[in-house]
Amino acid sequence: MLGAQAALTMSGLDYLLSLKAGVYPPAPIARTLNMDLIEVENGRAVFTALPTEYMYNPIGLVHGGYASTVLDAAMGCAVHTTLPQGMAYSTTQINVHLVRAITLSVGLLRCESKVLHSGRLVATAEAYLRDANGKLYAHATSNCAIFPVQRG
């Protein structure tokens, strides 16, 4: 929780830049799902994600929840880059389109996200999950609530 505590002390962009630079450890979900934050700037975040066999569903494909989680993480981070110190966000709605099946043969995926709107109370973002050749596997939009951080 070292990173989560540090996030309270700086703007969203500054925190994510520090996270990318390795000043703080990645979120536990990022380790669990083999996700790495590779690019971040105001209103934009890019992750890579490497699916593994333990993410397979009973029919031998990567579970759709994997793509959904990667997309949600990227969109949330893009929104986070727009927030000043003392503000937080939470996904309130996510709309995911799974375009094609993900298997281990797909290899490393790239998830690019950007903020479409960031207001005082609500932000909207979109993201695309593609393979190394640019083939689309999933895309999504998200709405996030924006609110002050509750300390203590």
Secondary structure as a PSIPRED ss2 file (coil, helix, strand):
# PSIPRED VFORMAT (PSIPRED V4.0)

   1 M C   1.000  0.000  0.000
   2 L H   0.000  1.000  0.000
   3 G H   0.000  1.000  0.000
   4 A H   0.000  1.000  0.000
   5 Q H   0.000  1.000  0.000
   6 A H   0.000  1.000  0.000
   7 A H   0.000  1.000  0.000
   8 L C   1.000  0.000  0.000
   9 T C   1.000  0.000  0.000
  10 M C   1.000  0.000  0.000
  11 S C   1.000  0.000  0.000
  12 G H   0.000  1.000  0.000
  13 L H   0.000  1.000  0.000
  14 D H   0.000  1.000  0.000
  15 Y H   0.000  1.000  0.000
  16 L H   0.000  1.000  0.000
  17 L H   0.000  1.000  0.000
  18 S H   0.000  1.000  0.000
  19 L H   0.000  1.000  0.000
  20 K H   0.000  1.000  0.000
  21 A C   1.000  0.000  0.000
  22 G C   1.000  0.000  0.000
  23 V C   1.000  0.000  0.000
  24 Y C   1.000  0.000  0.000
  25 P C   1.000  0.000  0.000
  26 P C   1.000  0.000  0.000
  27 A C   1.000  0.000  0.000
  28 P H   0.000  1.000  0.000
  29 I H   0.000  1.000  0.000
  30 A H   0.000  1.000  0.000
  31 R H   0.000  1.000  0.000
  32 T H   0.000  1.000  0.000
  33 L C   1.000  0.000  0.000
  34 N C   1.000  0.000  0.000
  35 M E   0.000  0.000  1.000
  36 D E   0.000  0.000  1.000
  37 L E   0.000  0.000  1.000
  38 I E   0.000  0.000  1.000
  39 E E   0.000  0.000  1.000
  40 V E   0.000  0.000  1.000
  41 E E   0.000  0.000  1.000
  42 N C   1.000  0.000  0.000
  43 G C   1.000  0.000  0.000
  44 R E   0.000  0.000  1.000
  45 A E   0.000  0.000  1.000
  46 V E   0.000  0.000  1.000
  47 F E   0.000  0.000  1.000
  48 T E   0.000  0.000  1.000
  49 A E   0.000  0.000  1.000
  50 L C   1.000  0.000  0.000
  51 P C   1.000  0.000  0.000
  52 T C   1.000  0.000  0.000
  53 E H   0.000  1.000  0.000
  54 Y H   0.000  1.000  0.000
  55 M H   0.000  1.000  0.000
  56 Y E   0.000  0.000  1.000
  57 N C   1.000  0.000  0.000
  58 P C   1.000  0.000  0.000
  59 I C   1.000  0.000  0.000
  60 G C   1.000  0.000  0.000
  61 L C   1.000  0.000  0.000
  62 V E   0.000  0.000  1.000
  63 H C   1.000  0.000  0.000
  64 G H   0.000  1.000  0.000
  65 G H   0.000  1.000  0.000
  66 Y H   0.000  1.000  0.000
  67 A H   0.000  1.000  0.000
  68 S H   0.000  1.000  0.000
  69 T H   0.000  1.000  0.000
  70 V H   0.000  1.000  0.000
  71 L H   0.000  1.000  0.000
  72 D H   0.000  1.000  0.000
  73 A H   0.000  1.000  0.000
  74 A H   0.000  1.000  0.000
  75 M H   0.000  1.000  0.000
  76 G H   0.000  1.000  0.000
  77 C H   0.000  1.000  0.000
  78 A H   0.000  1.000  0.000
  79 V H   0.000  1.000  0.000
  80 H H   0.000  1.000  0.000
  81 T C   1.000  0.000  0.000
  82 T C   1.000  0.000  0.000
  83 L C   1.000  0.000  0.000
  84 P C   1.000  0.000  0.000
  85 Q C   1.000  0.000  0.000
  86 G C   1.000  0.000  0.000
  87 M E   0.000  0.000  1.000
  88 A E   0.000  0.000  1.000
  89 Y E   0.000  0.000  1.000
  90 S E   0.000  0.000  1.000
  91 T E   0.000  0.000  1.000
  92 T E   0.000  0.000  1.000
  93 Q E   0.000  0.000  1.000
  94 I E   0.000  0.000  1.000
  95 N E   0.000  0.000  1.000
  96 V E   0.000  0.000  1.000
  97 H E   0.000  0.000  1.000
  98 L E   0.000  0.000  1.000
  99 V C   1.000  0.000  0.000
 100 R C   1.000  0.000  0.000
 101 A C   1.000  0.000  0.000
 102 I C   1.000  0.000  0.000
 103 T C   1.000  0.000  0.000
 104 L H   0.000  1.000  0.000
 105 S H   0.000  1.000  0.000
 106 V H   0.000  1.000  0.000
 107 G C   1.000  0.000  0.000
 108 L C   1.000  0.000  0.000
 109 L E   0.000  0.000  1.000
 110 R E   0.000  0.000  1.000
 111 C E   0.000  0.000  1.000
 112 E E   0.000  0.000  1.000
 113 S E   0.000  0.000  1.000
 114 K E   0.000  0.000  1.000
 115 V E   0.000  0.000  1.000
 116 L E   0.000  0.000  1.000
 117 H E   0.000  0.000  1.000
 118 S E   0.000  0.000  1.000
 119 G C   1.000  0.000  0.000
 120 R C   1.000  0.000  0.000
 121 L C   1.000  0.000  0.000
 122 V E   0.000  0.000  1.000
 123 A E   0.000  0.000  1.000
 124 T E   0.000  0.000  1.000
 125 A E   0.000  0.000  1.000
 126 E E   0.000  0.000  1.000
 127 A E   0.000  0.000  1.000
 128 Y E   0.000  0.000  1.000
 129 L E   0.000  0.000  1.000
 130 R E   0.000  0.000  1.000
 131 D C   1.000  0.000  0.000
 132 A C   1.000  0.000  0.000
 133 N C   1.000  0.000  0.000
 134 G C   1.000  0.000  0.000
 135 K C   1.000  0.000  0.000
 136 L E   0.000  0.000  1.000
 137 Y E   0.000  0.000  1.000
 138 A E   0.000  0.000  1.000
 139 H E   0.000  0.000  1.000
 140 A E   0.000  0.000  1.000
 141 T E   0.000  0.000  1.000
 142 S E   0.000  0.000  1.000
 143 N E   0.000  0.000  1.000
 144 C E   0.000  0.000  1.000
 145 A E   0.000  0.000  1.000
 146 I E   0.000  0.000  1.000
 147 F E   0.000  0.000  1.000
 148 P E   0.000  0.000  1.000
 149 V C   1.000  0.000  0.000
 150 Q C   1.000  0.000  0.000
 151 R C   1.000  0.000  0.000
 152 G C   1.000  0.000  0.000
